[in-house]
Structure formats: structure tokens, C-alpha cells
């Protein structure tokens, strides 16, 4: 009996040790309640997401820009342009040394004067019966040819100056004074003054809410200011890969501080 009681005590002691190592029962384990999102917070998250989706990037470009090239082989006599130089329509920007074309023009004018005098003399002789119709016709043809030569030389002399096609500013100067150029060689890069255009790519799903004349705000990074623009042109094709469409907008008015190449964020009044 004593031996049996000792065995039972040892078994009870072992059972209590196992229970102590196993930890608390499931009934006493601490439960963690799930986090609850307040309805107002959910509304804020949705609103911030809508603003971010409606913001797209835009790039300012000039309404018109061009590169003036030389049409003659000559030496630059005077260069009236520099980077950022403002000019008016018709203002002379580049002058070439054109002594040779001017000399050819003077020769053509002298030949024209002689041809006209000959033609008039043949007409007087025809009246006196001393010249036939063929001689008069040949003299008239020579006078017309001389007149055409004068017009040709005048056109070549006119190419000795490069004038501005519209008011604007110089964006780049490719040449220097007293430099010899060849036909087709770039001289100046010009941008037109006036309201700039804004290029941007919009999601195609916004086409139902954006049309010609739609006004919106654009914040330019370089100035940190917000300006107004309106949609002017919409591309006739949607990009199948990105599902976007190219849109051109025009600034509502001219802002002197804005320059082509600046970029910013466009906020369009569209629903998500």
C-alpha cells in the first residue's frame, strides 16, 4: 500500500508540471480586437485618392517656333540677335555681305536700259519704214529678258537679309558675326510671343467630361503659381497601349513669366 501511494503521488506531481508548461488555457488567452476605420477617415482617403487621380502633368510649348536657315552662300556682315533677344515682325536679324549680288543687279539694270532703248529705236524705225516686224519683236523680247534678269538679281539681293516672320524671341543662335555660311545652314531658333500652349496626355475615360473650351487650373513648378487654361485641341486617336489621349490647351492670357519648356500639374474638374 505504501508503495502504491508513492506511485500515485509521483504521477500527480508530473501531471501538474506538464500543465504549468503548457501555458494558459484557451479560455484565459487574450484576444485582440480588429482595428476599426472611422467613416470620416474613410471619406478622407477616398477624397485624397480622387485628387491624385485627377492631377496630370503638362508641358508648356510656344504657339509657333521655327529655325531660320541661310538661303545663300555668303559671309555674315551683321548679326542683330542674341539669346532671349525680343524682336518685332519684319525686323532684320541677320545681314550678309552681298557686294557681288548687288553688282550683278546693277549690270542687269544697265542691260535692261540698253534693251529698252533698242526696242524704242526699232519702234521709231518701224514707223519710218526702216525696220520690220521681226526686228521689233526681237527687240521687245530682249527687253523682256533683261527685265527678268533684273527681277532675278533683285530676288537674290533680297536674300541678303533675314527678317523675323512674326514677333517673338530668340531661343538659340547657331552662328557668329563675320562667319561664312552655306545654303541650308541653321542661323537662329525663334519662338513666337503671346499665350503659350500646354500639352498633356489624359486618360481616355475622361473624354466624356473634357471637351473643347473646358477650363482648368495648372500649377507651374518653376514659378509656383497657378494659372488658367482651356482645352483647344483633342487628338483624333487614343493610344491603345497607355489608354491616353493627347490634348492641347491654350493659356487664357499671356503671362510674361512663363517660358516654353516649363512644366506643371494640371487639375481637371472631372469625376473619378
Rosetta silent file (secondary structure, phi, psi, omega in degrees, C-alpha in Angstrom):
SEQUENCE: XXXXXXXXXXXXXXXXXXXXXXXXXXXXXXXXXXXXXXXXXXXXXXXXXXXXXXXXXXXXXXXXXXXXXXXXXXXXXXXXXXXXXXXXXXXXXXXXXXXXXXXXXXXXXXXXXXXXXXXXXXXXXXXXXXXXXXXXXXXXXXXXXXXXXXXXXXXXXXXXXXXXXXXXXXXXXXXXXXXXXXXXXXXXXXXXXXXXXXXXXXXXXXXXXXXXXXXXXXXXXXXXXXXXXXXXXXXXXXXXXXXXXXXXXXXXXXXXXXXXXXXXXXXXXXXX
SCORE:     score description
SCORE:     0.000 S_00000001
   1 L     0.000  -41.246  179.972    0.000    0.000    0.000 S_00000001
   2 H   -64.201  -39.497  179.577    2.766    2.412    0.826 S_00000001
   3 H   -65.524  -37.805 -179.379    4.447    1.701   -2.491 S_00000001
   4 H   -66.143  -40.589  178.654    1.153    2.326   -4.346 S_00000001
   5 H   -63.608  -36.430  177.892    0.617    5.690   -2.625 S_00000001
   6 H   -64.949  -40.588  179.607    4.124    6.800   -3.609 S_00000001
   7 H   -64.993  -42.533  179.307    3.473    5.949   -7.274 S_00000001
   8 H   -64.532  -38.294  177.906    0.180    7.891   -7.298 S_00000001
   9 H   -64.842  -39.531  178.896    1.862   10.936   -5.746 S_00000001
  10 H   -64.814  -40.521  179.398    4.607   10.878   -8.352 S_00000001
  11 H   -63.779  -41.742  179.452    2.045   10.708  -11.204 S_00000001
  12 H   -63.483  -39.725  179.238    0.105   13.689   -9.755 S_00000001
  13 H   -64.946  -39.402  179.497    3.297   15.711   -9.461 S_00000001
  14 H   -67.695  -38.829  179.851    4.249   15.005  -13.096 S_00000001
  15 H   -64.634  -39.769  178.409    0.798   15.960  -14.352 S_00000001
  16 H   -65.640  -34.689  177.835    0.930   19.325  -12.586 S_00000001
  17 H   -65.643  -41.330  179.078    4.335   20.093  -14.165 S_00000001
  18 H   -63.942  -39.509  179.990    3.044   19.426  -17.691 S_00000001
  19 H   -66.145  -36.339  178.595    0.063   21.711  -17.093 S_00000001
  20 H   -66.022  -35.923 -179.194    2.335   24.553  -15.900 S_00000001
  21 H   -75.675  -27.476 -175.815    4.500   24.302  -19.078 S_00000001
  22 H   -72.498  -15.787  176.129    1.527   24.265  -21.478 S_00000001
  23 L    87.136 -174.248 -176.152    0.519   27.904  -20.504 S_00000001
  24 L   -67.868  154.275  179.709   -2.932   29.365  -20.028 S_00000001
  25 L   -73.312  160.174  179.394   -5.984   27.683  -21.364 S_00000001
  26 L   -57.027  -29.045 -178.139   -7.737   28.992  -24.477 S_00000001
  27 L   -68.166  -29.902 -178.597  -10.456   30.433  -22.301 S_00000001
  28 L   -94.552   -4.842 -178.782   -7.953   32.680  -20.496 S_00000001
  29 L   -67.525  144.250 -177.502   -5.954   33.689  -23.636 S_00000001
  30 L   -80.640  132.830  179.074   -6.121   37.409  -24.540 S_00000001
  31 L  -103.417  144.112 -179.791   -7.950   38.219  -27.734 S_00000001
  32 L  -104.753  123.463 -178.768   -7.075   41.196  -29.982 S_00000001
  33 L   -79.872  140.558 -179.994   -9.988   43.128  -31.424 S_00000001
  34 L   -65.260  150.218  179.809   -9.699   44.196  -35.136 S_00000001
  35 L   -71.562  145.162 -177.747   -8.954   47.882  -35.882 S_00000001
  36 L  -113.996  129.095  178.131  -11.945   49.974  -36.846 S_00000001
  37 L   -92.629  124.200 -179.806  -11.752   52.696  -39.501 S_00000001
  38 L   -68.419  141.356 -179.286  -13.882   55.711  -38.708 S_00000001
  39 H   -55.332  -36.287 -179.964  -16.247   56.692  -41.560 S_00000001
  40 H   -65.617  -38.027  178.086  -14.772   60.205  -41.712 S_00000001
  41 H   -65.175  -38.557  179.355  -11.271   58.770  -42.173 S_00000001
  42 H   -63.493  -36.742  178.057  -12.538   56.571  -44.993 S_00000001
  43 H   -65.806  -39.045  178.918  -14.004   59.655  -46.697 S_00000001
  44 H   -64.599  -41.260  179.808  -10.673   61.499  -46.423 S_00000001
  45 H   -63.336  -41.593 -179.854   -8.795   58.617  -48.023 S_00000001
  46 H   -65.329  -40.652 -179.201  -11.272   58.483  -50.892 S_00000001
  47 H   -65.819  -42.893  179.795  -11.049   62.258  -51.482 S_00000001
  48 H   -64.644  -35.355  177.782   -7.261   62.291  -51.486 S_00000001
  49 H   -66.827  -36.403  178.684   -7.224   59.464  -53.993 S_00000001
  50 H   -65.722  -43.167  179.128   -9.569   61.356  -56.319 S_00000001
  51 H   -62.144  -41.209 -178.524   -7.372   64.477  -56.289 S_00000001
  52 H   -67.126  -38.206 -179.680   -4.287   62.425  -57.062 S_00000001
  53 H   -68.862  -31.240 -177.669   -6.029   60.626  -59.939 S_00000001
  54 H   -82.682   -8.222 -178.845   -7.206   63.939  -61.460 S_00000001
  55 E   -92.310  122.036  178.269   -3.734   65.519  -61.413 S_00000001
  56 E  -127.534  163.273 -178.343   -1.734   65.035  -64.637 S_00000001
  57 E   -89.351  144.605  177.784    1.489   66.540  -65.938 S_00000001
  58 E  -133.063  150.919 -178.585    1.547   69.275  -68.573 S_00000001
  59 E  -124.311  129.023  178.212    4.318   70.845  -70.693 S_00000001
  60 E   -81.489  133.446  176.547    4.338   74.440  -71.947 S_00000001
  61 E  -133.311  157.502  178.667    5.244   74.959  -75.612 S_00000001
  62 L   -73.332  150.297  177.552    5.331   78.023  -77.841 S_00000001
  63 L   -61.852  -39.472  175.266    2.400   78.714  -80.125 S_00000001
  64 L  -143.432  143.641  173.164    4.883   78.857  -83.021 S_00000001
  65 E  -150.754  150.225 -176.029    8.587   78.187  -83.298 S_00000001
  66 E  -154.824  166.096  174.776   10.946   77.838  -86.222 S_00000001
  67 E  -116.565  118.374  176.723   14.593   77.648  -87.306 S_00000001
  68 E   -82.665  131.407 -179.072   15.785   80.283  -89.771 S_00000001
  69 E  -120.332  159.981  179.074   18.332   78.970  -92.263 S_00000001
  70 L   -77.992  141.088  176.675   20.578   80.640  -94.804 S_00000001
  71 L  -106.050   -2.490 -178.613   19.429   80.655  -98.422 S_00000001
  72 L  -134.539  162.935  172.005   22.737   81.901  -99.863 S_00000001
  73 L   -97.157  106.347 -175.118   26.434   81.185  -99.586 S_00000001
  74 E  -158.539  176.581  177.305   27.840   84.353  -98.054 S_00000001
  75 E  -103.417  136.981 -179.227   29.602   85.905  -95.073 S_00000001
  76 E   -70.578  122.154  179.446   27.591   87.331  -92.200 S_00000001
  77 E   -88.517  -40.232 -178.992   28.048   91.089  -92.140 S_00000001
  78 E  -149.266  133.208  178.257   25.900   91.878  -89.090 S_00000001
  79 E  -115.227  110.325 -177.328   24.134   89.706  -86.531 S_00000001
  80 L  -101.714   49.658 -177.190   21.332   91.525  -84.715 S_00000001
  81 L  -154.811  150.120  175.075   20.324   88.719  -82.358 S_00000001
  82 L  -151.511  171.294 -177.185   21.313   87.049  -79.106 S_00000001
  83 L   -61.583  127.380  179.958   19.760   84.546  -76.709 S_00000001
  84 L    82.257    1.518 -177.896   16.476   85.909  -75.356 S_00000001
  85 L   -66.773  128.887  178.991   16.514   88.884  -77.747 S_00000001
  86 E   -91.641  135.624 -177.077   12.978   90.227  -78.373 S_00000001
  87 E  -136.042  165.125  178.521   12.156   91.275  -81.950 S_00000001
  88 L  -106.185  165.152  177.863    9.223   92.572  -83.985 S_00000001
  89 L   -64.234  131.541 -179.968    7.693   91.199  -87.147 S_00000001
  90 L    84.380   -2.473 -179.300    9.791   92.133  -90.189 S_00000001
  91 L   -73.085  138.590  179.471   12.824   93.200  -88.140 S_00000001
  92 E   -73.795  124.419 -179.619   16.207   92.379  -89.719 S_00000001
  93 E  -104.875  -35.338 -179.142   18.049   89.750  -87.685 S_00000001
  94 E  -136.255  134.915  175.350   20.943   88.768  -89.974 S_00000001
  95 E  -121.368  134.508  179.579   22.650   90.738  -92.770 S_00000001
  96 E  -103.720  157.779  174.308   25.031   89.156  -95.290 S_00000001
  97 L   -79.748  107.188 -172.215   27.879   90.703  -97.264 S_00000001
  98 L  -122.624   46.196  178.241   26.296   90.906 -100.713 S_00000001
  99 H   -64.987  -40.252 -179.071   28.588   93.085 -102.801 S_00000001
 100 H   -66.491  -48.930  177.546   28.635   90.560 -105.655 S_00000001
 101 H   -60.892  -35.746  177.831   24.831   90.158 -105.956 S_00000001
 102 H   -65.002  -39.541  178.196   24.438   93.948 -105.818 S_00000001
 103 H   -64.788  -40.848  178.154   26.994   94.313 -108.631 S_00000001
 104 H   -65.471  -34.597  177.007   25.128   91.748 -110.751 S_00000001
 105 H   -64.768  -42.183  178.300   21.909   93.656 -110.117 S_00000001
 106 H   -63.732  -38.584  176.758   23.494   96.873 -111.367 S_00000001
 107 H   -63.082  -43.040 -179.640   24.706   95.061 -114.502 S_00000001
 108 H   -64.153  -37.414  178.144   21.213   93.691 -115.116 S_00000001
 109 H   -65.944  -38.375  178.414   19.719   97.166 -114.765 S_00000001
 110 H   -65.915  -41.429  178.486   22.236   98.558 -117.297 S_00000001
 111 H   -65.434  -36.460  178.155   21.403   95.785 -119.766 S_00000001
 112 H   -65.236  -41.475  179.247   17.704   96.467 -119.273 S_00000001
 113 H   -62.081  -40.872  178.371   18.185  100.152 -120.022 S_00000001
 114 H   -67.143  -39.658 -179.667   20.033   99.285 -123.261 S_00000001
 115 H   -66.812  -39.802  178.363   17.408   96.755 -124.315 S_00000001
 116 H   -65.342  -40.589  178.612   14.570   99.206 -123.720 S_00000001
 117 H   -64.006  -39.196  178.330   16.396  101.891 -125.718 S_00000001
 118 H   -65.156  -42.932  179.894   16.930   99.448 -128.580 S_00000001
 119 H   -62.425  -43.133  179.666   13.284   98.439 -128.574 S_00000001
 120 H   -65.299  -37.360  178.252   12.152  102.070 -128.677 S_00000001
 121 H   -65.127  -40.582  178.380   14.564  102.782 -131.537 S_00000001
 122 H   -64.232  -35.479  177.685   13.201   99.831 -133.524 S_00000001
 123 H   -65.515  -40.345  178.751    9.708  101.143 -132.985 S_00000001
 124 H   -66.579  -40.243  179.130   10.691  104.571 -134.396 S_00000001
 125 H   -66.360  -35.455  177.453   12.431  102.920 -137.345 S_00000001
 126 H   -64.437  -36.036  177.762    9.362  100.805 -137.987 S_00000001
 127 H   -66.386  -27.793  178.879    7.321  103.984 -138.200 S_00000001
 128 L   -91.897    0.546  179.710    9.718  105.282 -140.839 S_00000001
 129 L    79.013   18.532 -178.179    9.611  102.012 -142.708 S_00000001
 130 L  -104.385    0.701  178.454   13.210  101.176 -141.887 S_00000001
 131 L  -143.145  140.097 -179.026   12.560   98.182 -139.579 S_00000001
 132 L   -88.960  178.119 -179.930   10.333   95.173 -139.968 S_00000001
 133 H   -66.431  -34.158 -178.717    8.034   93.462 -137.547 S_00000001
 134 H   -65.294  -43.189  179.880   10.571   90.734 -136.798 S_00000001
 135 H   -63.349  -40.160  178.301   13.192   93.224 -135.713 S_00000001
 136 H   -65.035  -41.859 -179.748   10.735   94.987 -133.422 S_00000001
 137 H   -65.469  -40.709  178.184    9.622   91.671 -131.897 S_00000001
 138 H   -64.410  -38.472  178.522   13.216   90.599 -131.271 S_00000001
 139 H   -66.945  -39.803  177.665   13.966   93.913 -129.591 S_00000001
 140 H   -65.627  -39.014  178.537   10.880   93.575 -127.366 S_00000001
 141 H   -64.533  -39.900  178.719   11.918   90.022 -126.433 S_00000001
 142 H   -65.253  -37.949  178.377   15.405   91.225 -125.480 S_00000001
 143 H   -66.687  -40.310  178.117   13.888   93.960 -123.294 S_00000001
 144 H   -65.336  -38.467  178.309   11.634   91.424 -121.531 S_00000001
 145 H   -64.779  -41.273  178.621   14.588   89.127 -120.942 S_00000001
 146 H   -65.066  -36.985  177.430   16.597   91.980 -119.431 S_00000001
 147 H   -64.166  -39.699  177.921   13.619   92.836 -117.199 S_00000001
 148 H   -66.015  -37.512  176.983   13.504   89.232 -115.986 S_00000001
 149 H   -63.065  -38.975  177.856   17.229   89.325 -115.213 S_00000001
 150 H   -63.702  -43.489  179.036   16.696   92.415 -113.076 S_00000001
 151 H   -62.781  -39.032  178.489   13.909   90.679 -111.162 S_00000001
 152 H   -63.694  -45.720 -179.442   16.144   87.630 -110.606 S_00000001
 153 H   -67.541  -34.232  176.763   19.014   89.716 -109.269 S_00000001
 154 H   -65.552  -37.830  177.398   16.656   91.672 -107.031 S_00000001
 155 H   -64.442  -38.991  178.859   15.395   88.405 -105.533 S_00000001
 156 H   -68.932  -36.765  177.353   18.955   87.313 -104.810 S_00000001
 157 H   -67.785  -35.276  178.494   19.769   90.646 -103.190 S_00000001
 158 H   -63.345  -26.843  178.531   16.633   90.344 -101.044 S_00000001
 159 L   -76.547   -2.055  179.153   18.055   87.074  -99.649 S_00000001
 160 L   -78.102   -7.101  176.001   20.985   89.027  -98.240 S_00000001
 161 E  -128.503  141.175  177.856   18.892   89.917  -95.185 S_00000001
 162 E  -111.564  120.654 -176.949   16.992   87.564  -92.865 S_00000001
 163 E  -111.808  160.557 -179.181   13.916   89.103  -91.257 S_00000001
 164 L   -77.533  132.876 -179.545   11.609   87.910  -88.473 S_00000001
 165 L   -75.951  -24.329  179.880    8.388   86.260  -89.686 S_00000001
 166 L  -158.745  167.074  179.081    6.441   87.315  -86.539 S_00000001
 167 L   -70.387  142.573 -179.690    7.142   88.957  -83.156 S_00000001
 168 E   178.836 -153.203 -179.730    8.949   86.767  -80.665 S_00000001
 169 E  -136.331  158.009  178.694   12.259   85.947  -79.028 S_00000001
 170 E   -86.137  127.325  179.549   15.488   84.223  -79.979 S_00000001
 171 E   -97.566  -30.252 -179.231   15.872   80.776  -78.410 S_00000001
 172 E  -156.807  141.977  177.119   19.245   79.767  -79.906 S_00000001
 173 E  -113.519  120.647 -176.494   21.982   81.344  -82.046 S_00000001
 174 L   -94.955  -13.311 -172.728   23.828   78.931  -84.333 S_00000001
 175 L  -130.205  176.310  177.762   26.255   81.405  -85.984 S_00000001
 176 L  -132.966  163.639  178.228   28.509   84.368  -85.220 S_00000001
 177 L   -62.420  146.538  178.831   29.294   87.660  -86.933 S_00000001
 178 L    64.996   19.169  177.952   31.712   87.537  -89.926 S_00000001
 179 L   -94.029  138.360  177.867   31.122   83.785  -90.223 S_00000001
 180 E   -86.692  134.181 -177.516   30.724   82.247  -93.695 S_00000001
 181 E  -124.197  164.205  179.040   27.606   80.141  -94.151 S_00000001
 182 L  -118.120  160.917  178.225   26.230   77.826  -96.808 S_00000001
 183 L   -59.050  133.930 -179.920   22.677   77.423  -98.120 S_00000001
 184 L    90.280   -6.091 -179.208   20.536   75.487  -95.669 S_00000001
 185 L   -75.102  130.859  179.853   22.768   76.152  -92.659 S_00000001
 186 E   -63.445  141.568  179.582   20.761   76.958  -89.484 S_00000001
 187 E  -113.077  -57.855 -174.404   21.086   80.526  -88.237 S_00000001
 188 E  -140.572  146.598  168.475   18.576   81.180  -85.418 S_00000001
 189 E  -103.249  126.147 -176.343   15.898   79.359  -83.440 S_00000001
 190 E  -119.338  147.013  171.659   12.862   81.568  -82.829 S_00000001
 191 E  -125.999  141.275 -176.762    9.779   81.266  -80.610 S_00000001
 192 E   -80.485  146.205  175.898    6.688   83.395  -81.062 S_00000001
 193 L   -79.181  163.619  178.086    5.451   85.742  -78.372 S_00000001
 194 L   116.535 -175.929 -179.337    1.964   85.508  -76.931 S_00000001
 195 L   -57.875  136.002 -179.782   -0.057   82.964  -74.956 S_00000001
 196 L   -84.864  165.002  174.801    1.668   79.598  -74.671 S_00000001
 197 E  -105.182  155.684 -178.341    0.170   76.185  -75.344 S_00000001
 198 E  -123.988  123.055  179.004    0.009   73.321  -72.872 S_00000001
 199 E  -104.459  134.679  179.750    0.452   69.699  -73.963 S_00000001
 200 E  -153.603  158.299  176.651   -0.805   66.861  -71.794 S_00000001
 201 E  -113.508  121.328 -177.388   -1.967   63.247  -72.007 S_00000001
 202 E  -107.564  150.005  172.758   -5.286   62.464  -70.359 S_00000001
 203 E   -59.208  138.208 -176.522   -6.856   59.094  -69.527 S_00000001
 204 H   -65.163  -21.597  179.458   -9.260   58.188  -72.309 S_00000001
 205 H   -69.814  -10.827  179.337  -12.056   57.570  -69.785 S_00000001
 206 H   -89.012   -2.202 -174.811  -12.196   61.359  -69.197 S_00000001
 207 L   -60.668  -30.217  179.451  -13.257   62.117  -72.770 S_00000001
 208 L   -72.343  -13.796 -177.373  -16.886   62.278  -71.751 S_00000001
 209 L  -115.499   -7.826 -179.727  -16.127   65.050  -69.254 S_00000001
 210 L  -121.764  127.365  179.391  -13.448   67.053  -71.100 S_00000001
 211 L  -142.986 -177.068  179.255  -14.171   68.891  -74.346 S_00000001
 212 L   -61.462  129.308  179.401  -13.199   71.948  -76.361 S_00000001
 213 L    91.820   -3.215  178.395  -13.274   75.021  -74.178 S_00000001
 214 L   -64.380  126.409 -179.575  -13.063   73.162  -70.844 S_00000001
 215 E   -94.704  146.996  179.175  -11.285   75.440  -68.353 S_00000001
 216 E  -156.080  170.555  179.203   -8.908   74.148  -65.692 S_00000001
 217 E  -103.590  145.033  175.625   -6.053   75.226  -63.420 S_00000001
 218 E  -132.968  130.161  178.538   -2.379   74.424  -63.930 S_00000001
 219 E  -103.113  115.639 -177.661    0.316   74.935  -61.296 S_00000001
 220 E   -87.009  129.752 -176.372    3.736   75.606  -62.838 S_00000001
 221 L   -66.293  -40.814 -174.397    6.662   74.248  -60.837 S_00000001
 222 L   -65.503  -32.096 -179.506    9.166   76.893  -61.915 S_00000001
 223 L  -102.855  -21.960 -177.356    7.024   79.806  -60.697 S_00000001
 224 L    73.406   11.386 -178.437    4.971   78.082  -58.001 S_00000001
 225 L  -108.275  160.933  179.151    1.860   79.910  -59.242 S_00000001
 226 E  -108.141  134.089 -177.814   -1.459   78.651  -60.563 S_00000001
 227 E  -127.050  165.873  179.180   -2.777   79.795  -63.949 S_00000001
 228 E  -104.834  142.032  176.646   -5.883   79.212  -66.026 S_00000001
 229 E  -142.533  166.552  177.355   -6.005   77.393  -69.335 S_00000001
 230 E  -139.686  149.608 -177.045   -8.659   75.932  -71.608 S_00000001
 231 E   -68.693  130.592 -179.583   -8.747   72.938  -73.942 S_00000001
 232 E  -112.093  -43.031 -177.175   -8.133   73.909  -77.577 S_00000001
 233 E  -138.357  142.795  176.573   -7.468   70.654  -79.467 S_00000001
 234 E  -125.472  130.871 -178.834   -8.095   66.949  -78.769 S_00000001
 235 L   -60.817  152.762 -178.370   -6.346   64.227  -80.735 S_00000001
 236 L   -89.782    5.885 -178.675   -8.478   62.058  -83.004 S_00000001
 237 L  -142.670  139.561  176.904   -6.920   58.800  -81.767 S_00000001
 238 L   -94.405  136.107  175.844   -6.486   57.132  -78.368 S_00000001
 239 E   -68.124  118.883 -174.137   -3.193   55.409  -77.584 S_00000001
 240 L   -70.634  -24.724 -177.257   -4.141   51.724  -77.360 S_00000001
 241 L   -81.194  -52.703 -176.426   -1.255   50.811  -75.045 S_00000001
 242 L   -90.323   -9.361 -177.405   -1.494   53.529  -72.399 S_00000001
 243 L    54.832   44.562  176.221   -5.220   54.269  -72.923 S_00000001
 244 E  -125.914  163.558  178.397   -4.473   58.002  -73.004 S_00000001
 245 E  -132.232  140.520 -178.723   -5.236   60.755  -75.492 S_00000001
 246 E   -80.391  132.285 -178.212   -3.132   63.787  -76.383 S_00000001
 247 E  -129.464  140.303  174.475   -4.718   67.136  -75.599 S_00000001
 248 E  -114.817  130.472  176.715   -3.561   70.677  -76.376 S_00000001
 249 E  -120.867  161.080  178.305   -4.693   73.591  -74.245 S_00000001
 250 E  -122.611  139.390  176.808   -4.009   77.309  -74.528 S_00000001
 251 E   -65.479  141.823 -175.004   -3.330   79.673  -71.661 S_00000001
 252 L   -59.862  -35.364  177.205   -6.225   82.064  -71.131 S_00000001
 253 L  -149.021  172.859  179.859   -3.896   85.059  -71.497 S_00000001
 254 L   -79.550  129.706  177.332   -0.210   85.841  -71.890 S_00000001
 255 L  -114.994  114.537 -174.699    1.905   85.568  -68.748 S_00000001
 256 L   -60.808  -28.270 -176.470    5.349   87.201  -69.186 S_00000001
 257 L   -78.806  -11.722 -179.236    6.985   84.986  -66.552 S_00000001
 258 L   -87.257  139.521 -179.584    6.076   81.760  -68.357 S_00000001
 259 L  -130.293  150.532  175.533    8.533   80.285  -70.857 S_00000001
 260 L   -59.380  141.282 -178.499    8.354   77.309  -73.226 S_00000001
 261 L   101.319  -18.014  175.715    9.700   74.148  -71.620 S_00000001
 262 L   -69.542  155.572 -179.251    8.232   74.802  -68.158 S_00000001
 263 E  -137.209  165.046 -179.820    6.009   72.072  -66.737 S_00000001
 264 E  -169.207 -171.820 -176.862    3.456   71.691  -64.007 S_00000001
 265 E  -105.893  130.396 -179.076    0.471   69.839  -62.594 S_00000001
 266 E  -103.916  130.068  177.425   -2.936   70.115  -64.202 S_00000001
 267 E  -113.632  108.649 -177.004   -6.066   69.714  -62.082 S_00000001
 268 L   -97.704  140.721  179.974   -9.106   68.948  -64.203 S_00000001
 269 L   -79.605   70.203 -179.444  -12.671   69.182  -62.855 S_00000001
 270 L  -122.717  153.674  176.485  -13.599   65.582  -63.614 S_00000001
 271 L   -86.602  154.418 -175.671  -15.207   62.845  -61.504 S_00000001
 272 L   -69.012    0.000    0.000  -13.284   59.700  -60.770 S_00000001
